[in-house]
């Protein structure tokens, strides 16, 4: 699991798919808060979440380019329990996050070819295992196919923007939406969806050992991918604003309807087909790094050693991959919004640990040679660490009354981290202490 195979261009495409995969999925934020307020959030969240997280991921990948990524960042900075907590929260959010894409896949298929409920479930399960088989072939295939998928799913939105941009209305602040009596609940719900669409910049650090020159290429990839993802949401939403000021008629699949309105039936159908491709491509790319989590935890003696087995000839953690496919199959019946709330809650808990690790590792490893570091000194590092956490607290402070039941369940699951740590450590032995020696790892 240490041969570098993912070069820069495939890395950029896989990162784009892991984080975004096109503007599909943002429609529910428009339905909750209205198109103008959703667009405003898409302008703000990249600044408060995406950009700081990408900088953190680039610095820590340059420092510790290990298979396991953020797990080892937190373990090295804060100790074994914090490392386990990072993995635990990540497993929780990745389980629900990755289960979203079969749901979206079926939603877009159904917009083209109406299907019954049973057929939709079967189709979603087929997607899970098909992407599992593609990942079983190896990381090189995932990288190459990600380049193809990225080009294919971007094409309809390039056409949408090209057709709609000349007729774009003058955008104004969403004053009407801001005056609504239920603004706080709608803003919290929309923020949850928008954050989900803009998070995950550190995820590919889990496969750092399979990236060519990760110390430099991870930084290069995020520099290109962050603005690409942001524009991929902002421009299509902006051109769809004209004639679509209502806030109740947007739902998953609305971009296909807007494409039909702006560019005719052909463009609408192309966007709907792009939604199918996007869900497939994101799920395939996500499976690449998600399957490495149980593999790393098995090597760290938190899970059965059999999950650390690597299929010879493919260099793929096959049993961990099969386990992930089985779990995602079980999660398919959950609804989209419930999955997103759980996803964002657990993700931000994991991100909080990563940001604390960023600060701590600055003190443990002050000398980095020529490796990338966030410029601006201690103040800049604290700003990078605090901006995403402020976004998280604001989101769930606003959404507390609107999604109270989901938040209670999520909090209970998060609180189980210590019993899980104690149980698994006793059962399988747990890892050695951190490898800190005051020397940056090569």
N, C-alpha and C positions, 0 to 999 in steps of 0.2 A: 504493500500500500504506500510506496514511497517514490515510485517512478513518476516524474513530472510529465503530464500528457496534455493538460489543458493550457493552450497557448492564449495570447492576449485577445484576439478577436472572438474565438469561441467563449472565452471567459466573460467578455462584455455581454455577449448574447445570452449566456446562461444567467448572468446577474440580472439583466433586464427582465428575463422571464421569471426569475425567482421573486423579484420585487414587484413587478407590474404585469408585463405581458399585454400591454395595451390598456386603454381606458375602460375595458369591460369590468364591471363590478362597482364602478363609481355611481351607477344610475340610482342605486338605493339611497345614496346621500342626497341626490337631487330630489327624490321623492319625499324624503323626510324634511328637508330644509328649504327646498326651492332651488332653482338653477343658479341664481345670482349668489346666494349665500354659499352654496356648494362650491362655486367657482372661487369665491373669496377664500374659503378654507383650503382649496387646492393651491392657492398662491402663498398662503401662510405656513402650512404644515411642512413643505420642503425646507423652509428656513429654520423652523423650530425642531424638526425631527430628522428629516432625511440627511441634510448637510452635516449636522453634528455627528450623527451615527456613522455616516460614511467616513468622516475624518477619524473618529475613534477606531473604526475597523481597520482603516489603512495603517494607522500607527501601530496597533497591536499585532496585526498580521506581519508587519515588517519586523517587529521585535521578536515574536514567537510564532514562526510559520510552521505550526505543528498540525498533524492530523488530529482533529478534535477542536481546533480553533478556540472559540470563546470559552469552552470548558476549561482548557489549560490556562487561559488568561486569568480567569477568576480563581482557579485553584492555586496558581502561583502567587497571586496577590493576596488572597484572603484565607487560604487554607482548604483542606479537603471537604469540610461540610459546605462551605460556600460554593466550591466547585460542583458538588453534588446538587445543591439547590439550583445552580445555574442550569445544569443538565435537566433536572426535574421540571422546572418551569418551562424550559425549552421543549421538552417532550410533550408537556400538556398543550402548549400553544401550537406546536407543529402538528400534533395529532388532529386538532380541530381545524387548523388552517388548511392542511393538505386535504382534509375531507370536504372542504368547501368546493374544490374544483370539479370533482365529479358531479356535484349538484348543479354548478353553473354549466357544465358540459351538457347535461341533460336538458336544462332550461333552454339553451340555444337550439339544441336539436329539436325540441318540441315546438319551438317557434317556426321551424321549417316543416316539420312532419309531426302532427299531433300524435301523441302516444298515451296509452293508459298508464296508471300509476305503477302497476307491476312491471311493465316494459321499461319504464324509466329507471326503476331500481336495478333491473338486470343490466341495462345499458351502462349505468354508473359503475357497477361491479366489474363489467368487462373492461372499462377504461382503467380501473385500478390495476388489474392483472396484466393488461397489455403494456402499460408503462413500466410495471415491474419487470417484465420480460426484456424490454428495451434496455433498462438499466443493468440487467444481468449481463448484457453483452459487454458493458464497460463504459468508462467515462469518456473515452474518445468519441464513441458514437453519440452520446448525449450532447457533447460539444458541437459536433458537426450538424446534427439535426436541429439544434437550437438556433444555429445560424439560418437554416432554411425556414424554420417556423417564424422567427423574428421578421424576416423579409415578407413572408406571406401574410401575417396578421397585421403588419403596418400598412400594407398597400391600400386597403379600403379606406383607412382613416386619412392617409395622404390625399386621396381623391376627395373625401368629405371636406377636408380643410381647404383644398384648392377650389372647390366649387362654392363653399360657403363664405370664405374670407372676403371676397369682393363685396358681399352684401351684409357684412357684419355691422350690426347696430352699434351706436356709441354706448359703451358699457357704463353703468352707473352703480353706485353703492346700493346694496339691497335694503333700502330704507323701509319699504313696505314689510318685508319679511322680518326686519329687526323690530318692528312695532307690534308684532303678534304677541298675544298674551302667553302663549305656550312656547316662547322663544327658547328658554333654557333647556327644556326637554328635547326640543327638535335639534338644537345646536349640539347637545351631548350625543344624541343618536347619530347625527351626521358626522360629527368629529370621529366617532368610533369607526365608521365606515371609511372615512378619508385616511385615518391613520393606518388602517389595515391595508389600504392601497399603496401606502408610501413607506412601509416598514420592511426590514429584512436585509439591510445592507451588510450586516456582519455574517450572514448565514453561510456563505461559501467559504468562510475561514475554516469550517469543519473539514473541507477537503484541501486545505492549504498544501499538504504534502503531495497532492496530485496536480498542482498548478505549476507551470513553468515559471521560475523566478518569482515566487509569490511576494517577496519583499518589495519589488518594484511594480509588478504587473497588477497587484490588487489595487494600489493607488491609482494607476493609470485607468483601470477599469471603472472605478467609482467616479473619477473625474469626468469620464464620458457618459456613464450611465445615469448619474443624478440629474443633469439637465435634460437628458433625453426622456427620462421617465416623467419629469415635471411637465415638460412641453407636451408629452403624449396625453396627459389629462387636460391641461389647460386649453390647448388649441381646439380640440373637438368640442369641449363644453362651451367655449366661447362662440363658435359658429352655430351651435345648436340653440343658443339663447334666443335667437330671432324666432318669434312666433311660438315660443315654448316657455312662457313666463309662469305657467301654472305649476303648482308644487305637488299635486295629487296624482298626476297622470304618468309620472316617471317610475319605472320599475326595472328589474333585471331584464334586459333585452330591449330597452327603449332606444339605444343607439341604432339598432336596426330600423326602427320606425322613423327616427330622425333622418337616417340615410335615405330612406324611401322618400321622405318629404323634400329633402334638399336635392338628391341626385336621381330619383326615380327608383323603379322596382329593382333594376340591376344592382345599384349601389346598396340598397337595403338588404337584398339577398346576400351580397358579398360581405357585408358587415356581420350579418347573422352567421354566415359560414365562418367568418373570422373569429366570432365568439366561440364556436365549437373548437376551432384550431387553437385559440388562445388557452382555453381550459385544458386541452390535451397537452399543449407545450409547457404550460406552467407546472402541471402535475408531474410531467416527465422530469423537468428540471429540478423540482422540489424533492422528488424521490431520490435524486443523486445525493443531496446532503443529509436529508432526513434519515436515510438508511445507515449513515455513518454514526449516528448517535448511539443506538444500542451496541454497535460494534465497538465504539470507544469505551462505553461503560462496561462492556464485557472484558475488555483488556485491562480496565481499571479495577476489576474484581467487584463490581456492583451487580452484575448480571451473570447468568450461566456462561461458562467459558466457551460453550459451543457456539454462542452468538459471535464470537471473535474469529470464527473460521472463515478463511478466504478461499473462494473457488479458484483452483489452480488454472492457469492459462488466461483467466479473465481479470484476476486481481480485484475481485468484487466480493464484499461481505455478504455472501448469498443467503445465509440463514437470517441475518438481520434484515435483509431486504424482504424475505418472505414474511417475517414477523410484522413489518410495517404494512405490507399489503393486507394482511389479515385484520389488523387494527383499523385501517382505513375503511375496509369493507363494513365493519360493524358500525362505524360512525355515519355512514351515508344517510340514514333516515332522519337525522337532525336537520332543523331548518337553517336557512342562510343567516338571518340576523342573530339568532342564538349562538351559532358558531362564531360569528364575527366578534361578539361581545366577549366570549371566553378567550378567543384568540388574542385580542388586543390587551386584555387584562394580564394574561400570563406573559405575553411578550414584553410588556413594560416592566414587569417584575424582574425578568431576566436582564433587560436592558439596564435597569438600575444597578444590578450587580456588576455589569460590564463597565459602566461609567465609574463606579467606585474603584474597580480594578485599574482603569486608565490612570486615575489619580495616584493610586498606591504604587503602580509599576513605574511611574515617573520617579518616585523616591527610591525604589529598589534598584533601578537601572538608569541612573542619571546620564551615563555615557553611552551613546548609541552609535558612535562612529558616523557613517554616512547614511544611516537608516532614516526613513521619514519620521519626522515629529511635527506635531501641530505647533505652528509658530505663535508667538505672542506671549509666551511665558505662562506663569501660573494662572493669571486672570483669564486667559483664553481657554485654558484647559477646564477651568471651573465653569466657564460659560458654555462650552461644548457639553459638559456633563449635566448641567442643570436645565438647559433649554428643553430637551425631550421629557425630562421628569416633570417640569412645569406643565407641559402639554398633557401628560398623562393625568396629573392631579386635576387639571381643569376639565378634562373629558369626563372622568368618572364622577367628579363633583357635580357636573351638569346632568349626567345621566342617572344619578343615584335613584331618583324617584321614578324614572321612566322604565328602568330595567332592574329594579331592586331584587327580584327573585334570582335573575341570572347572576348578579353580583354577589349575592349571599352564597350561592352554590360555588362560584369561582373562588371566593375567599376561603370557604371550607376546604376545597381541594388544595389550595395553596398552603393552608395551615398543616396539611398532612405531610409536609416535606420532612420534618424531623422524625416522625415515626417511620417513614419510608427509609430515610438514611440509616437509622439505627437497625431496622430489620434487615436491610440488604447488606449492611456492613457485617453484621453478625453471621448472616447466612453464607456470604461469599468471600468474606475476608477484608474487602475494602482495598484502596490503593496505598502505595507508599506515600510518604510525605512529599511535599513539593520539592522540585529539583533545583531550587534557588541556590546559586553559589556566587552571586554577584557578577556573573558573566552572562552577557547576552548570547542566546542560542543562535547557532549558524543554521 
